[in-house]
């Protein structure tokens, strides 16, 4: 079992607690505020992932964008490998815990969107280029179980 406190990075930032498949709470960083520098904005990925959640054309696409964002946020707080992510995010199908987590995931993303200005708010602060085709596949590949990790 993956231990939350032993996997914290030195740059761990408190924020929202989310309960993962291990049944324990894990922290995702709070959204950046306008008056503080924040490492979430150190690269273009954060704003691009929020944009993807806003621009999703279907529920499935929205869920994938939300999942990609939570993987990104967990990676900012914890030293986790592909098998850790698999263990932490592998809920039994149709379990009440999975349904609760999906609802919590949606609220987490809305919290970050509101902090940025919301889906109908101002454009992201990032001057990054738009996400290239296949960005989600590449992001998820960072967390997918590799043959050497099995």
Chimera marker file (.cmm) of the C-alpha trace (Angstrom):
<marker_set name="trace">
<marker id="1" x="0.000" y="0.000" z="0.000" r="1" g="1" b="0" radius="0.5"/>
<marker id="2" x="1.222" y="3.469" z="-0.893" r="1" g="1" b="0" radius="0.5"/>
<marker id="3" x="1.820" y="5.718" z="2.136" r="1" g="1" b="0" radius="0.5"/>
<marker id="4" x="0.680" y="9.317" z="1.570" r="1" g="1" b="0" radius="0.5"/>
<marker id="5" x="2.994" y="11.057" z="4.036" r="1" g="1" b="0" radius="0.5"/>
<marker id="6" x="6.152" y="9.210" z="2.966" r="1" g="1" b="0" radius="0.5"/>
<marker id="7" x="5.546" y="10.119" z="-0.701" r="1" g="1" b="0" radius="0.5"/>
<marker id="8" x="5.262" y="13.870" z="-0.142" r="1" g="1" b="0" radius="0.5"/>
<marker id="9" x="7.655" y="15.990" z="-2.136" r="1" g="1" b="0" radius="0.5"/>
<marker id="10" x="9.609" y="18.776" z="-0.401" r="1" g="1" b="0" radius="0.5"/>
<marker id="11" x="7.459" y="21.212" z="-2.389" r="1" g="1" b="0" radius="0.5"/>
<marker id="12" x="4.227" y="19.590" z="-1.103" r="1" g="1" b="0" radius="0.5"/>
<marker id="13" x="1.504" y="22.183" z="-0.946" r="1" g="1" b="0" radius="0.5"/>
<marker id="14" x="-1.650" y="21.720" z="1.118" r="1" g="1" b="0" radius="0.5"/>
<marker id="15" x="-4.971" y="22.101" z="-0.554" r="1" g="1" b="0" radius="0.5"/>
<marker id="16" x="-8.048" y="19.976" z="-1.076" r="1" g="1" b="0" radius="0.5"/>
<marker id="17" x="-8.147" y="16.460" z="0.340" r="1" g="1" b="0" radius="0.5"/>
<marker id="18" x="-9.474" y="13.839" z="-2.025" r="1" g="1" b="0" radius="0.5"/>
<marker id="19" x="-10.126" y="10.231" z="-1.081" r="1" g="1" b="0" radius="0.5"/>
<marker id="20" x="-8.532" y="7.840" z="-3.544" r="1" g="1" b="0" radius="0.5"/>
<marker id="21" x="-9.058" y="4.114" z="-4.119" r="1" g="1" b="0" radius="0.5"/>
<marker id="22" x="-6.900" y="3.231" z="-1.103" r="1" g="1" b="0" radius="0.5"/>
<marker id="23" x="-9.586" y="4.869" z="1.061" r="1" g="1" b="0" radius="0.5"/>
<marker id="24" x="-7.205" y="7.493" z="2.418" r="1" g="1" b="0" radius="0.5"/>
<marker id="25" x="-7.177" y="11.232" z="1.821" r="1" g="1" b="0" radius="0.5"/>
<marker id="26" x="-4.485" y="12.692" z="-0.434" r="1" g="1" b="0" radius="0.5"/>
<marker id="27" x="-3.839" y="16.397" z="-1.003" r="1" g="1" b="0" radius="0.5"/>
<marker id="28" x="-3.954" y="18.182" z="-4.312" r="1" g="1" b="0" radius="0.5"/>
<marker id="29" x="-2.505" y="21.692" z="-4.394" r="1" g="1" b="0" radius="0.5"/>
<marker id="30" x="-4.914" y="24.564" z="-3.902" r="1" g="1" b="0" radius="0.5"/>
<marker id="31" x="-5.510" y="26.736" z="-6.948" r="1" g="1" b="0" radius="0.5"/>
<marker id="32" x="-3.039" y="29.577" z="-7.357" r="1" g="1" b="0" radius="0.5"/>
<marker id="33" x="-4.245" y="32.959" z="-6.185" r="1" g="1" b="0" radius="0.5"/>
<marker id="34" x="-3.682" y="36.124" z="-8.138" r="1" g="1" b="0" radius="0.5"/>
<marker id="35" x="-1.395" y="37.645" z="-5.495" r="1" g="1" b="0" radius="0.5"/>
<marker id="36" x="1.036" y="34.782" z="-5.010" r="1" g="1" b="0" radius="0.5"/>
<marker id="37" x="3.529" y="33.054" z="-7.254" r="1" g="1" b="0" radius="0.5"/>
<marker id="38" x="2.619" y="29.431" z="-7.669" r="1" g="1" b="0" radius="0.5"/>
<marker id="39" x="4.508" y="26.545" z="-9.205" r="1" g="1" b="0" radius="0.5"/>
<marker id="40" x="1.365" y="25.237" z="-10.919" r="1" g="1" b="0" radius="0.5"/>
<marker id="41" x="1.835" y="28.014" z="-13.433" r="1" g="1" b="0" radius="0.5"/>
<marker id="42" x="5.519" y="27.235" z="-13.918" r="1" g="1" b="0" radius="0.5"/>
<marker id="43" x="4.675" y="25.590" z="-17.227" r="1" g="1" b="0" radius="0.5"/>
<marker id="44" x="1.810" y="25.634" z="-19.689" r="1" g="1" b="0" radius="0.5"/>
<marker id="45" x="0.285" y="22.295" z="-18.647" r="1" g="1" b="0" radius="0.5"/>
<marker id="46" x="-1.889" y="23.579" z="-15.796" r="1" g="1" b="0" radius="0.5"/>
<marker id="47" x="-3.804" y="26.111" z="-17.883" r="1" g="1" b="0" radius="0.5"/>
<marker id="48" x="-3.972" y="23.715" z="-20.834" r="1" g="1" b="0" radius="0.5"/>
<marker id="49" x="-5.526" y="21.012" z="-18.663" r="1" g="1" b="0" radius="0.5"/>
<marker id="50" x="-8.088" y="23.473" z="-17.307" r="1" g="1" b="0" radius="0.5"/>
<marker id="51" x="-8.870" y="24.548" z="-20.876" r="1" g="1" b="0" radius="0.5"/>
<marker id="52" x="-9.365" y="20.911" z="-21.872" r="1" g="1" b="0" radius="0.5"/>
<marker id="53" x="-11.869" y="20.424" z="-19.040" r="1" g="1" b="0" radius="0.5"/>
<marker id="54" x="-13.787" y="23.537" z="-20.160" r="1" g="1" b="0" radius="0.5"/>
<marker id="55" x="-13.792" y="22.635" z="-23.818" r="1" g="1" b="0" radius="0.5"/>
<marker id="56" x="-14.762" y="18.960" z="-23.499" r="1" g="1" b="0" radius="0.5"/>
<marker id="57" x="-17.456" y="17.976" z="-25.993" r="1" g="1" b="0" radius="0.5"/>
<marker id="58" x="-18.749" y="14.959" z="-24.093" r="1" g="1" b="0" radius="0.5"/>
<marker id="59" x="-18.973" y="13.584" z="-20.580" r="1" g="1" b="0" radius="0.5"/>
<marker id="60" x="-16.282" y="11.009" z="-21.397" r="1" g="1" b="0" radius="0.5"/>
<marker id="61" x="-13.946" y="13.681" z="-22.739" r="1" g="1" b="0" radius="0.5"/>
<marker id="62" x="-14.587" y="15.850" z="-19.681" r="1" g="1" b="0" radius="0.5"/>
<marker id="63" x="-13.800" y="12.950" z="-17.351" r="1" g="1" b="0" radius="0.5"/>
<marker id="64" x="-10.521" y="12.260" z="-19.179" r="1" g="1" b="0" radius="0.5"/>
<marker id="65" x="-9.552" y="15.930" z="-18.921" r="1" g="1" b="0" radius="0.5"/>
<marker id="66" x="-10.436" y="15.953" z="-15.208" r="1" g="1" b="0" radius="0.5"/>
<marker id="67" x="-8.441" y="12.765" z="-14.674" r="1" g="1" b="0" radius="0.5"/>
<marker id="68" x="-5.449" y="14.253" z="-16.479" r="1" g="1" b="0" radius="0.5"/>
<marker id="69" x="-5.656" y="17.343" z="-14.253" r="1" g="1" b="0" radius="0.5"/>
<marker id="70" x="-5.793" y="15.306" z="-11.040" r="1" g="1" b="0" radius="0.5"/>
<marker id="71" x="-2.792" y="13.238" z="-12.198" r="1" g="1" b="0" radius="0.5"/>
<marker id="72" x="-0.914" y="16.468" z="-12.847" r="1" g="1" b="0" radius="0.5"/>
<marker id="73" x="-1.882" y="17.896" z="-9.434" r="1" g="1" b="0" radius="0.5"/>
<marker id="74" x="-0.995" y="14.724" z="-7.527" r="1" g="1" b="0" radius="0.5"/>
<marker id="75" x="2.349" y="14.711" z="-9.332" r="1" g="1" b="0" radius="0.5"/>
<marker id="76" x="3.054" y="18.204" z="-8.004" r="1" g="1" b="0" radius="0.5"/>
<marker id="77" x="2.679" y="17.009" z="-4.408" r="1" g="1" b="0" radius="0.5"/>
<marker id="78" x="3.858" y="13.393" z="-4.431" r="1" g="1" b="0" radius="0.5"/>
<marker id="79" x="6.616" y="11.165" z="-5.741" r="1" g="1" b="0" radius="0.5"/>
<marker id="80" x="4.479" y="8.507" z="-7.410" r="1" g="1" b="0" radius="0.5"/>
<marker id="81" x="5.272" y="5.970" z="-10.081" r="1" g="1" b="0" radius="0.5"/>
<marker id="82" x="2.972" y="4.366" z="-12.639" r="1" g="1" b="0" radius="0.5"/>
<marker id="83" x="2.060" y="1.421" z="-10.397" r="1" g="1" b="0" radius="0.5"/>
<marker id="84" x="1.281" y="3.853" z="-7.542" r="1" g="1" b="0" radius="0.5"/>
<marker id="85" x="-1.143" y="5.783" z="-9.744" r="1" g="1" b="0" radius="0.5"/>
<marker id="86" x="-2.711" y="2.544" z="-10.884" r="1" g="1" b="0" radius="0.5"/>
<marker id="87" x="-3.202" y="1.418" z="-7.290" r="1" g="1" b="0" radius="0.5"/>
<marker id="88" x="-4.511" y="4.794" z="-6.107" r="1" g="1" b="0" radius="0.5"/>
<marker id="89" x="-6.970" y="5.232" z="-8.966" r="1" g="1" b="0" radius="0.5"/>
<marker id="90" x="-8.249" y="1.676" z="-9.444" r="1" g="1" b="0" radius="0.5"/>
<marker id="91" x="-11.726" y="1.715" z="-7.965" r="1" g="1" b="0" radius="0.5"/>
<marker id="92" x="-14.047" y="-1.277" z="-8.256" r="1" g="1" b="0" radius="0.5"/>
<marker id="93" x="-16.523" y="-0.616" z="-11.089" r="1" g="1" b="0" radius="0.5"/>
<marker id="94" x="-19.793" y="0.989" z="-9.986" r="1" g="1" b="0" radius="0.5"/>
<marker id="95" x="-18.649" y="1.176" z="-6.356" r="1" g="1" b="0" radius="0.5"/>
<marker id="96" x="-20.047" y="3.990" z="-4.189" r="1" g="1" b="0" radius="0.5"/>
<marker id="97" x="-16.442" y="5.120" z="-3.595" r="1" g="1" b="0" radius="0.5"/>
<marker id="98" x="-15.920" y="5.545" z="-7.351" r="1" g="1" b="0" radius="0.5"/>
<marker id="99" x="-19.110" y="7.581" z="-7.714" r="1" g="1" b="0" radius="0.5"/>
<marker id="100" x="-18.111" y="9.795" z="-4.761" r="1" g="1" b="0" radius="0.5"/>
<marker id="101" x="-14.614" y="10.248" z="-6.185" r="1" g="1" b="0" radius="0.5"/>
<marker id="102" x="-15.922" y="11.243" z="-9.603" r="1" g="1" b="0" radius="0.5"/>
<marker id="103" x="-18.199" y="13.851" z="-8.013" r="1" g="1" b="0" radius="0.5"/>
<marker id="104" x="-15.297" y="15.103" z="-5.893" r="1" g="1" b="0" radius="0.5"/>
<marker id="105" x="-13.082" y="15.222" z="-8.962" r="1" g="1" b="0" radius="0.5"/>
<marker id="106" x="-15.599" y="17.422" z="-10.776" r="1" g="1" b="0" radius="0.5"/>
<marker id="107" x="-15.791" y="19.805" z="-7.808" r="1" g="1" b="0" radius="0.5"/>
<marker id="108" x="-11.989" y="19.952" z="-7.608" r="1" g="1" b="0" radius="0.5"/>
<marker id="109" x="-11.769" y="20.976" z="-11.257" r="1" g="1" b="0" radius="0.5"/>
<marker id="110" x="-14.544" y="23.578" z="-10.822" r="1" g="1" b="0" radius="0.5"/>
<marker id="111" x="-12.639" y="25.002" z="-7.830" r="1" g="1" b="0" radius="0.5"/>
<marker id="112" x="-9.534" y="25.466" z="-9.974" r="1" g="1" b="0" radius="0.5"/>
<marker id="113" x="-11.602" y="26.946" z="-12.812" r="1" g="1" b="0" radius="0.5"/>
<marker id="114" x="-13.287" y="29.438" z="-10.465" r="1" g="1" b="0" radius="0.5"/>
<marker id="115" x="-9.905" y="30.503" z="-9.109" r="1" g="1" b="0" radius="0.5"/>
<marker id="116" x="-8.705" y="31.149" z="-12.646" r="1" g="1" b="0" radius="0.5"/>
<marker id="117" x="-11.814" y="33.031" z="-13.640" r="1" g="1" b="0" radius="0.5"/>
<marker id="118" x="-14.171" y="30.219" z="-14.587" r="1" g="1" b="0" radius="0.5"/>
<marker id="119" x="-15.015" y="28.684" z="-17.928" r="1" g="1" b="0" radius="0.5"/>
<marker id="120" x="-16.684" y="31.888" z="-19.072" r="1" g="1" b="0" radius="0.5"/>
<marker id="121" x="-14.079" y="34.084" z="-17.393" r="1" g="1" b="0" radius="0.5"/>
<marker id="122" x="-10.939" y="35.622" z="-18.799" r="1" g="1" b="0" radius="0.5"/>
<marker id="123" x="-8.503" y="33.702" z="-20.919" r="1" g="1" b="0" radius="0.5"/>
<marker id="124" x="-5.790" y="31.810" z="-19.061" r="1" g="1" b="0" radius="0.5"/>
<marker id="125" x="-2.719" y="33.710" z="-17.960" r="1" g="1" b="0" radius="0.5"/>
<marker id="126" x="-0.590" y="31.267" z="-19.913" r="1" g="1" b="0" radius="0.5"/>
<marker id="127" x="0.766" y="32.410" z="-23.242" r="1" g="1" b="0" radius="0.5"/>
<marker id="128" x="1.395" y="28.809" z="-24.196" r="1" g="1" b="0" radius="0.5"/>
<marker id="129" x="0.463" y="27.397" z="-27.535" r="1" g="1" b="0" radius="0.5"/>
<marker id="130" x="-2.709" y="25.311" z="-27.708" r="1" g="1" b="0" radius="0.5"/>
<marker id="131" x="-2.466" y="21.658" z="-26.760" r="1" g="1" b="0" radius="0.5"/>
<marker id="132" x="-1.149" y="19.577" z="-29.592" r="1" g="1" b="0" radius="0.5"/>
<marker id="133" x="-2.982" y="16.549" z="-30.843" r="1" g="1" b="0" radius="0.5"/>
<marker id="134" x="-2.359" y="13.533" z="-28.621" r="1" g="1" b="0" radius="0.5"/>
<marker id="135" x="-1.566" y="15.569" z="-25.487" r="1" g="1" b="0" radius="0.5"/>
<marker id="136" x="-3.841" y="13.466" z="-23.286" r="1" g="1" b="0" radius="0.5"/>
<marker id="137" x="-2.326" y="10.231" z="-24.528" r="1" g="1" b="0" radius="0.5"/>
<marker id="138" x="1.172" y="11.520" z="-23.806" r="1" g="1" b="0" radius="0.5"/>
<marker id="139" x="0.179" y="12.742" z="-20.338" r="1" g="1" b="0" radius="0.5"/>
<marker id="140" x="-1.518" y="9.474" z="-19.414" r="1" g="1" b="0" radius="0.5"/>
<marker id="141" x="1.466" y="7.530" z="-20.760" r="1" g="1" b="0" radius="0.5"/>
<marker id="142" x="3.585" y="9.156" z="-18.038" r="1" g="1" b="0" radius="0.5"/>
<marker id="143" x="1.416" y="7.428" z="-15.440" r="1" g="1" b="0" radius="0.5"/>
<marker id="144" x="0.544" y="4.198" z="-17.236" r="1" g="1" b="0" radius="0.5"/>
<marker id="145" x="2.022" y="0.944" z="-15.998" r="1" g="1" b="0" radius="0.5"/>
<marker id="146" x="5.072" y="0.192" z="-18.096" r="1" g="1" b="0" radius="0.5"/>
<marker id="147" x="6.210" y="-3.400" z="-18.810" r="1" g="1" b="0" radius="0.5"/>
<marker id="148" x="9.246" y="-2.913" z="-16.531" r="1" g="1" b="0" radius="0.5"/>
<marker id="149" x="6.977" y="-1.736" z="-13.684" r="1" g="1" b="0" radius="0.5"/>
<marker id="150" x="4.823" y="-4.889" z="-13.637" r="1" g="1" b="0" radius="0.5"/>
<link id1="1" id2="2" r="1" g="1" b="0" radius="0.2"/>
<link id1="2" id2="3" r="1" g="1" b="0" radius="0.2"/>
<link id1="3" id2="4" r="1" g="1" b="0" radius="0.2"/>
<link id1="4" id2="5" r="1" g="1" b="0" radius="0.2"/>
<link id1="5" id2="6" r="1" g="1" b="0" radius="0.2"/>
<link id1="6" id2="7" r="1" g="1" b="0" radius="0.2"/>
<link id1="7" id2="8" r="1" g="1" b="0" radius="0.2"/>
<link id1="8" id2="9" r="1" g="1" b="0" radius="0.2"/>
<link id1="9" id2="10" r="1" g="1" b="0" radius="0.2"/>
<link id1="10" id2="11" r="1" g="1" b="0" radius="0.2"/>
<link id1="11" id2="12" r="1" g="1" b="0" radius="0.2"/>
<link id1="12" id2="13" r="1" g="1" b="0" radius="0.2"/>
<link id1="13" id2="14" r="1" g="1" b="0" radius="0.2"/>
<link id1="14" id2="15" r="1" g="1" b="0" radius="0.2"/>
<link id1="15" id2="16" r="1" g="1" b="0" radius="0.2"/>
<link id1="16" id2="17" r="1" g="1" b="0" radius="0.2"/>
<link id1="17" id2="18" r="1" g="1" b="0" radius="0.2"/>
<link id1="18" id2="19" r="1" g="1" b="0" radius="0.2"/>
<link id1="19" id2="20" r="1" g="1" b="0" radius="0.2"/>
<link id1="20" id2="21" r="1" g="1" b="0" radius="0.2"/>
<link id1="21" id2="22" r="1" g="1" b="0" radius="0.2"/>
<link id1="22" id2="23" r="1" g="1" b="0" radius="0.2"/>
<link id1="23" id2="24" r="1" g="1" b="0" radius="0.2"/>
<link id1="24" id2="25" r="1" g="1" b="0" radius="0.2"/>
<link id1="25" id2="26" r="1" g="1" b="0" radius="0.2"/>
<link id1="26" id2="27" r="1" g="1" b="0" radius="0.2"/>
<link id1="27" id2="28" r="1" g="1" b="0" radius="0.2"/>
<link id1="28" id2="29" r="1" g="1" b="0" radius="0.2"/>
<link id1="29" id2="30" r="1" g="1" b="0" radius="0.2"/>
<link id1="30" id2="31" r="1" g="1" b="0" radius="0.2"/>
<link id1="31" id2="32" r="1" g="1" b="0" radius="0.2"/>
<link id1="32" id2="33" r="1" g="1" b="0" radius="0.2"/>
<link id1="33" id2="34" r="1" g="1" b="0" radius="0.2"/>
<link id1="34" id2="35" r="1" g="1" b="0" radius="0.2"/>
<link id1="35" id2="36" r="1" g="1" b="0" radius="0.2"/>
<link id1="36" id2="37" r="1" g="1" b="0" radius="0.2"/>
<link id1="37" id2="38" r="1" g="1" b="0" radius="0.2"/>
<link id1="38" id2="39" r="1" g="1" b="0" radius="0.2"/>
<link id1="39" id2="40" r="1" g="1" b="0" radius="0.2"/>
<link id1="40" id2="41" r="1" g="1" b="0" radius="0.2"/>
<link id1="41" id2="42" r="1" g="1" b="0" radius="0.2"/>
<link id1="42" id2="43" r="1" g="1" b="0" radius="0.2"/>
<link id1="43" id2="44" r="1" g="1" b="0" radius="0.2"/>
<link id1="44" id2="45" r="1" g="1" b="0" radius="0.2"/>
<link id1="45" id2="46" r="1" g="1" b="0" radius="0.2"/>
<link id1="46" id2="47" r="1" g="1" b="0" radius="0.2"/>
<link id1="47" id2="48" r="1" g="1" b="0" radius="0.2"/>
<link id1="48" id2="49" r="1" g="1" b="0" radius="0.2"/>
<link id1="49" id2="50" r="1" g="1" b="0" radius="0.2"/>
<link id1="50" id2="51" r="1" g="1" b="0" radius="0.2"/>
<link id1="51" id2="52" r="1" g="1" b="0" radius="0.2"/>
<link id1="52" id2="53" r="1" g="1" b="0" radius="0.2"/>
<link id1="53" id2="54" r="1" g="1" b="0" radius="0.2"/>
<link id1="54" id2="55" r="1" g="1" b="0" radius="0.2"/>
<link id1="55" id2="56" r="1" g="1" b="0" radius="0.2"/>
<link id1="56" id2="57" r="1" g="1" b="0" radius="0.2"/>
<link id1="57" id2="58" r="1" g="1" b="0" radius="0.2"/>
<link id1="58" id2="59" r="1" g="1" b="0" radius="0.2"/>
<link id1="59" id2="60" r="1" g="1" b="0" radius="0.2"/>
<link id1="60" id2="61" r="1" g="1" b="0" radius="0.2"/>
<link id1="61" id2="62" r="1" g="1" b="0" radius="0.2"/>
<link id1="62" id2="63" r="1" g="1" b="0" radius="0.2"/>
<link id1="63" id2="64" r="1" g="1" b="0" radius="0.2"/>
<link id1="64" id2="65" r="1" g="1" b="0" radius="0.2"/>
<link id1="65" id2="66" r="1" g="1" b="0" radius="0.2"/>
<link id1="66" id2="67" r="1" g="1" b="0" radius="0.2"/>
<link id1="67" id2="68" r="1" g="1" b="0" radius="0.2"/>
<link id1="68" id2="69" r="1" g="1" b="0" radius="0.2"/>
<link id1="69" id2="70" r="1" g="1" b="0" radius="0.2"/>
<link id1="70" id2="71" r="1" g="1" b="0" radius="0.2"/>
<link id1="71" id2="72" r="1" g="1" b="0" radius="0.2"/>
<link id1="72" id2="73" r="1" g="1" b="0" radius="0.2"/>
<link id1="73" id2="74" r="1" g="1" b="0" radius="0.2"/>
<link id1="74" id2="75" r="1" g="1" b="0" radius="0.2"/>
<link id1="75" id2="76" r="1" g="1" b="0" radius="0.2"/>
<link id1="76" id2="77" r="1" g="1" b="0" radius="0.2"/>
<link id1="77" id2="78" r="1" g="1" b="0" radius="0.2"/>
<link id1="78" id2="79" r="1" g="1" b="0" radius="0.2"/>
<link id1="79" id2="80" r="1" g="1" b="0" radius="0.2"/>
<link id1="80" id2="81" r="1" g="1" b="0" radius="0.2"/>
<link id1="81" id2="82" r="1" g="1" b="0" radius="0.2"/>
<link id1="82" id2="83" r="1" g="1" b="0" radius="0.2"/>
<link id1="83" id2="84" r="1" g="1" b="0" radius="0.2"/>
<link id1="84" id2="85" r="1" g="1" b="0" radius="0.2"/>
<link id1="85" id2="86" r="1" g="1" b="0" radius="0.2"/>
<link id1="86" id2="87" r="1" g="1" b="0" radius="0.2"/>
<link id1="87" id2="88" r="1" g="1" b="0" radius="0.2"/>
<link id1="88" id2="89" r="1" g="1" b="0" radius="0.2"/>
<link id1="89" id2="90" r="1" g="1" b="0" radius="0.2"/>
<link id1="90" id2="91" r="1" g="1" b="0" radius="0.2"/>
<link id1="91" id2="92" r="1" g="1" b="0" radius="0.2"/>
<link id1="92" id2="93" r="1" g="1" b="0" radius="0.2"/>
<link id1="93" id2="94" r="1" g="1" b="0" radius="0.2"/>
<link id1="94" id2="95" r="1" g="1" b="0" radius="0.2"/>
<link id1="95" id2="96" r="1" g="1" b="0" radius="0.2"/>
<link id1="96" id2="97" r="1" g="1" b="0" radius="0.2"/>
<link id1="97" id2="98" r="1" g="1" b="0" radius="0.2"/>
<link id1="98" id2="99" r="1" g="1" b="0" radius="0.2"/>
<link id1="99" id2="100" r="1" g="1" b="0" radius="0.2"/>
<link id1="100" id2="101" r="1" g="1" b="0" radius="0.2"/>
<link id1="101" id2="102" r="1" g="1" b="0" radius="0.2"/>
<link id1="102" id2="103" r="1" g="1" b="0" radius="0.2"/>
<link id1="103" id2="104" r="1" g="1" b="0" radius="0.2"/>
<link id1="104" id2="105" r="1" g="1" b="0" radius="0.2"/>
<link id1="105" id2="106" r="1" g="1" b="0" radius="0.2"/>
<link id1="106" id2="107" r="1" g="1" b="0" radius="0.2"/>
<link id1="107" id2="108" r="1" g="1" b="0" radius="0.2"/>
<link id1="108" id2="109" r="1" g="1" b="0" radius="0.2"/>
<link id1="109" id2="110" r="1" g="1" b="0" radius="0.2"/>
<link id1="110" id2="111" r="1" g="1" b="0" radius="0.2"/>
<link id1="111" id2="112" r="1" g="1" b="0" radius="0.2"/>
<link id1="112" id2="113" r="1" g="1" b="0" radius="0.2"/>
<link id1="113" id2="114" r="1" g="1" b="0" radius="0.2"/>
<link id1="114" id2="115" r="1" g="1" b="0" radius="0.2"/>
<link id1="115" id2="116" r="1" g="1" b="0" radius="0.2"/>
<link id1="116" id2="117" r="1" g="1" b="0" radius="0.2"/>
<link id1="117" id2="118" r="1" g="1" b="0" radius="0.2"/>
<link id1="118" id2="119" r="1" g="1" b="0" radius="0.2"/>
<link id1="119" id2="120" r="1" g="1" b="0" radius="0.2"/>
<link id1="120" id2="121" r="1" g="1" b="0" radius="0.2"/>
<link id1="121" id2="122" r="1" g="1" b="0" radius="0.2"/>
<link id1="122" id2="123" r="1" g="1" b="0" radius="0.2"/>
<link id1="123" id2="124" r="1" g="1" b="0" radius="0.2"/>
<link id1="124" id2="125" r="1" g="1" b="0" radius="0.2"/>
<link id1="125" id2="126" r="1" g="1" b="0" radius="0.2"/>
<link id1="126" id2="127" r="1" g="1" b="0" radius="0.2"/>
<link id1="127" id2="128" r="1" g="1" b="0" radius="0.2"/>
<link id1="128" id2="129" r="1" g="1" b="0" radius="0.2"/>
<link id1="129" id2="130" r="1" g="1" b="0" radius="0.2"/>
<link id1="130" id2="131" r="1" g="1" b="0" radius="0.2"/>
<link id1="131" id2="132" r="1" g="1" b="0" radius="0.2"/>
<link id1="132" id2="133" r="1" g="1" b="0" radius="0.2"/>
<link id1="133" id2="134" r="1" g="1" b="0" radius="0.2"/>
<link id1="134" id2="135" r="1" g="1" b="0" radius="0.2"/>
<link id1="135" id2="136" r="1" g="1" b="0" radius="0.2"/>
<link id1="136" id2="137" r="1" g="1" b="0" radius="0.2"/>
<link id1="137" id2="138" r="1" g="1" b="0" radius="0.2"/>
<link id1="138" id2="139" r="1" g="1" b="0" radius="0.2"/>
<link id1="139" id2="140" r="1" g="1" b="0" radius="0.2"/>
<link id1="140" id2="141" r="1" g="1" b="0" radius="0.2"/>
<link id1="141" id2="142" r="1" g="1" b="0" radius="0.2"/>
<link id1="142" id2="143" r="1" g="1" b="0" radius="0.2"/>
<link id1="143" id2="144" r="1" g="1" b="0" radius="0.2"/>
<link id1="144" id2="145" r="1" g="1" b="0" radius="0.2"/>
<link id1="145" id2="146" r="1" g="1" b="0" radius="0.2"/>
<link id1="146" id2="147" r="1" g="1" b="0" radius="0.2"/>
<link id1="147" id2="148" r="1" g="1" b="0" radius="0.2"/>
<link id1="148" id2="149" r="1" g="1" b="0" radius="0.2"/>
<link id1="149" id2="150" r="1" g="1" b="0" radius="0.2"/>
</marker_set>
